[in-house]
Amino acid sequence: MAAAVAASVLQGTFGRLVSAYSRSVLRTSRPGTAPPWSAPRRLSSQHTSSLRGCVPKTSLGSPPWPDIVLPDPVEETRHHAEVVGQVNELIAAGRYGRLFAVVHFAGHQWKVTAEDLILIENELDVACGERIRLEKVLLVGADNFTLLGKPLLGKELVRVEATVIEKTESWPKINMKFQKRKNYQRKRITVNPQTVLRINSIEIAPCLC
C-alpha cells in the first residue's frame, strides 16, 4: 500500500515538472525569440567571424606573387607597330652589324655566324663543295634586335647557307674488356663519319611582315 502511494506521488511530481518545462519552452519559442539552445550557436558564429578578421595573410589564402596586370590591347598593338618600324628602318639602312643565328641541324642546335665551322657527327648525302641551306632557324639577331621563332622563323624571313668542305672519319675509339685469370679479352674499335660545314652567309628579309 505504501509503495503504491509513493509511486502515485512520484508520477504527479514528474508530470508537474514536465508541464512546467514545456510551458517555459513554449514561452521562449514565441515569434521574435530564439530557442535557448541556439545561444551557443550564435556565440560560436560570432567567435568565428571575429577570428576570421584576425587570420594573417599567407600563401594559402592568396598567392605570394603580385597580381598580373595584362597590358591594354590597343597600347600593345601600338608598341608592336613602333618596334617593327624601328627594326625595318635598321634593316633598310643596313645598320644592324654582324648577324648571328641559332639553327637546328642533325639533331643539335648550333649558334653560328658567317664564316663559322661546325662539325657534324654524321654522314650527309651531299658531296664536298656543294652548297646547302639550313632551313630550321630558331633565332636570328644583331646588335640592336633579335627575332625569335615560335618555334621556327619563316623561310622567307631569314636565309642561312653553308658549304660542305670536308667529309672524314673520327679518331678511332677503342673499347677494351678484360678479365684477369679468365682468358677473356674483347676489343672493339668504333669509327664515326664526320662532316664539316662552313657557314657562308646569314641573310634577313629587307622588311618584316
ROFIRO-810685 format. One record per residue (C-alpha): y, z, x; residue in one letter. Coordinates in steps of 0.25 Angstrom, whole numbers, plus 5000, padded with zeros to 4 digits. Layout:
N
+------+------+------+---+
:   yy :   zz :   xx : r :
+------+------+------+---+
:    Y :    Z :    X : A :
...
+------+------+------+---+
END
This chain:
209
+------+------+------+---+
:   yy :   zz :   xx : r :
+------+------+------+---+
: 5000 : 5000 : 5000 : M :
: 5009 : 5004 : 5011 : A :
: 5006 : 4991 : 5018 : A :
: 5010 : 4982 : 5006 : A :
: 5023 : 4989 : 5005 : V :
: 5026 : 4987 : 5019 : A :
: 5023 : 4972 : 5018 : A :
: 5032 : 4970 : 5006 : S :
: 5043 : 4977 : 5013 : V :
: 5042 : 4968 : 5025 : L :
: 5041 : 4956 : 5017 : Q :
: 5054 : 4960 : 5010 : G :
: 5061 : 4963 : 5023 : T :
: 5057 : 4949 : 5029 : F :
: 5061 : 4942 : 5016 : G :
: 5075 : 4948 : 5017 : R :
: 5076 : 4945 : 5032 : L :
: 5073 : 4930 : 5029 : V :
: 5082 : 4929 : 5018 : S :
: 5094 : 4935 : 5026 : A :
: 5091 : 4925 : 5037 : Y :
: 5090 : 4913 : 5028 : S :
: 5104 : 4917 : 5022 : R :
: 5110 : 4918 : 5036 : S :
: 5105 : 4905 : 5040 : V :
: 5110 : 4898 : 5027 : L :
: 5123 : 4905 : 5029 : R :
: 5125 : 4899 : 5043 : T :
: 5120 : 4886 : 5039 : S :
: 5131 : 4883 : 5029 : R :
: 5139 : 4870 : 5031 : P :
: 5148 : 4870 : 5043 : G :
: 5140 : 4881 : 5050 : T :
: 5129 : 4879 : 5061 : A :
: 5116 : 4886 : 5061 : P :
: 5114 : 4897 : 5071 : P :
: 5104 : 4890 : 5079 : W :
: 5114 : 4879 : 5082 : S :
: 5123 : 4888 : 5090 : A :
: 5115 : 4888 : 5103 : P :
: 5114 : 4873 : 5102 : R :
: 5129 : 4872 : 5101 : R :
: 5131 : 4881 : 5113 : L :
: 5121 : 4872 : 5121 : S :
: 5128 : 4859 : 5117 : S :
: 5142 : 4865 : 5121 : Q :
: 5136 : 4870 : 5134 : H :
: 5130 : 4857 : 5137 : T :
: 5143 : 4850 : 5135 : S :
: 5151 : 4859 : 5143 : S :
: 5141 : 4857 : 5155 : L :
: 5142 : 4842 : 5153 : R :
: 5156 : 4842 : 5158 : G :
: 5153 : 4851 : 5170 : C :
: 5142 : 4842 : 5175 : V :
: 5146 : 4836 : 5189 : P :
: 5147 : 4821 : 5191 : K :
: 5135 : 4816 : 5198 : T :
: 5128 : 4803 : 5201 : S :
: 5118 : 4806 : 5190 : L :
: 5129 : 4805 : 5179 : G :
: 5137 : 4794 : 5185 : S :
: 5135 : 4785 : 5197 : P :
: 5141 : 4789 : 5211 : P :
: 5147 : 4775 : 5213 : W :
: 5160 : 4771 : 5207 : P :
: 5161 : 4763 : 5195 : D :
: 5160 : 4748 : 5198 : I :
: 5172 : 4740 : 5192 : V :
: 5170 : 4726 : 5190 : L :
: 5181 : 4716 : 5194 : P :
: 5189 : 4709 : 5184 : D :
: 5182 : 4695 : 5182 : P :
: 5196 : 4688 : 5182 : V :
: 5200 : 4695 : 5194 : E :
: 5187 : 4692 : 5201 : E :
: 5188 : 4677 : 5198 : T :
: 5202 : 4676 : 5203 : R :
: 5198 : 4683 : 5216 : H :
: 5186 : 4674 : 5218 : H :
: 5195 : 4662 : 5216 : A :
: 5204 : 4667 : 5227 : E :
: 5193 : 4669 : 5237 : V :
: 5187 : 4656 : 5234 : V :
: 5201 : 4649 : 5236 : G :
: 5203 : 4656 : 5249 : Q :
: 5189 : 4652 : 5255 : V :
: 5191 : 4638 : 5250 : N :
: 5205 : 4638 : 5258 : E :
: 5198 : 4643 : 5271 : L :
: 5187 : 4633 : 5270 : I :
: 5196 : 4621 : 5267 : A :
: 5205 : 4625 : 5279 : A :
: 5193 : 4627 : 5288 : G :
: 5198 : 4641 : 5291 : R :
: 5185 : 4649 : 5290 : Y :
: 5180 : 4649 : 5304 : G :
: 5165 : 4649 : 5308 : R :
: 5155 : 4649 : 5296 : L :
: 5142 : 4657 : 5296 : F :
: 5131 : 4657 : 5286 : A :
: 5118 : 4664 : 5282 : V :
: 5107 : 4655 : 5279 : V :
: 5092 : 4657 : 5275 : H :
: 5083 : 4649 : 5283 : F :
: 5068 : 4650 : 5286 : A :
: 5067 : 4663 : 5279 : G :
: 5078 : 4670 : 5286 : H :
: 5093 : 4672 : 5285 : Q :
: 5102 : 4667 : 5296 : W :
: 5117 : 4669 : 5299 : K :
: 5121 : 4657 : 5306 : V :
: 5134 : 4649 : 5310 : T :
: 5136 : 4636 : 5317 : A :
: 5128 : 4633 : 5330 : E :
: 5119 : 4645 : 5328 : D :
: 5104 : 4644 : 5332 : L :
: 5093 : 4650 : 5323 : I :
: 5078 : 4651 : 5326 : L :
: 5069 : 4649 : 5314 : I :
: 5055 : 4655 : 5316 : E :
: 5049 : 4644 : 5308 : N :
: 5046 : 4629 : 5310 : E :
: 5055 : 4620 : 5302 : L :
: 5051 : 4606 : 5297 : D :
: 5063 : 4600 : 5304 : V :
: 5064 : 4592 : 5317 : A :
: 5072 : 4597 : 5328 : C :
: 5087 : 4591 : 5327 : G :
: 5086 : 4590 : 5312 : E :
: 5098 : 4596 : 5304 : R :
: 5095 : 4605 : 5292 : I :
: 5103 : 4612 : 5282 : R :
: 5101 : 4627 : 5279 : L :
: 5103 : 4628 : 5264 : E :
: 5101 : 4642 : 5261 : K :
: 5115 : 4648 : 5265 : V :
: 5117 : 4662 : 5260 : L :
: 5131 : 4665 : 5266 : L :
: 5142 : 4657 : 5273 : V :
: 5154 : 4664 : 5279 : G :
: 5166 : 4662 : 5288 : A :
: 5177 : 4671 : 5294 : D :
: 5184 : 4673 : 5280 : N :
: 5174 : 4671 : 5269 : F :
: 5159 : 4672 : 5266 : T :
: 5151 : 4664 : 5256 : L :
: 5139 : 4671 : 5250 : L :
: 5128 : 4665 : 5243 : G :
: 5120 : 4670 : 5231 : K :
: 5111 : 4669 : 5238 : P :
: 5114 : 4655 : 5244 : L :
: 5126 : 4647 : 5245 : L :
: 5127 : 4633 : 5239 : G :
: 5123 : 4621 : 5247 : K :
: 5136 : 4614 : 5244 : E :
: 5144 : 4626 : 5249 : L :
: 5138 : 4628 : 5263 : V :
: 5130 : 4620 : 5273 : R :
: 5122 : 4625 : 5285 : V :
: 5116 : 4615 : 5294 : E :
: 5106 : 4617 : 5306 : A :
: 5099 : 4609 : 5316 : T :
: 5084 : 4611 : 5321 : V :
: 5086 : 4612 : 5336 : I :
: 5072 : 4617 : 5341 : E :
: 5058 : 4619 : 5335 : K :
: 5050 : 4628 : 5344 : T :
: 5040 : 4640 : 5344 : E :
: 5042 : 4655 : 5346 : S :
: 5037 : 4662 : 5358 : W :
: 5022 : 4666 : 5357 : P :
: 5019 : 4679 : 5351 : K :
: 5006 : 4686 : 5355 : I :
: 4999 : 4696 : 5346 : N :
: 4988 : 4703 : 5354 : M :
: 4978 : 4712 : 5348 : K :
: 4969 : 4720 : 5358 : F :
: 4959 : 4732 : 5356 : Q :
: 4954 : 4738 : 5369 : K :
: 4939 : 4740 : 5371 : R :
: 4937 : 4732 : 5359 : K :
: 4937 : 4718 : 5365 : N :
: 4947 : 4714 : 5355 : Y :
: 4959 : 4705 : 5358 : Q :
: 4967 : 4695 : 5350 : R :
: 4979 : 4688 : 5354 : K :
: 4988 : 4679 : 5344 : R :
: 4999 : 4671 : 5348 : I :
: 5010 : 4667 : 5338 : T :
: 5020 : 4656 : 5340 : V :
: 5030 : 4653 : 5329 : N :
: 5038 : 4640 : 5327 : P :
: 5053 : 4641 : 5328 : Q :
: 5065 : 4632 : 5324 : T :
: 5079 : 4633 : 5330 : V :
: 5091 : 4629 : 5321 : L :
: 5105 : 4627 : 5325 : R :
: 5116 : 4629 : 5314 : I :
: 5125 : 4617 : 5315 : N :
: 5135 : 4619 : 5304 : S :
: 5139 : 4628 : 5292 : I :
: 5148 : 4621 : 5282 : E :
: 5154 : 4626 : 5270 : I :
: 5160 : 4618 : 5258 : A :
: 5174 : 4615 : 5258 : P :
: 5177 : 4622 : 5245 : C :
: 5170 : 4633 : 5238 : L :
: 5165 : 4631 : 5223 : C :
+------+------+------+---+
END
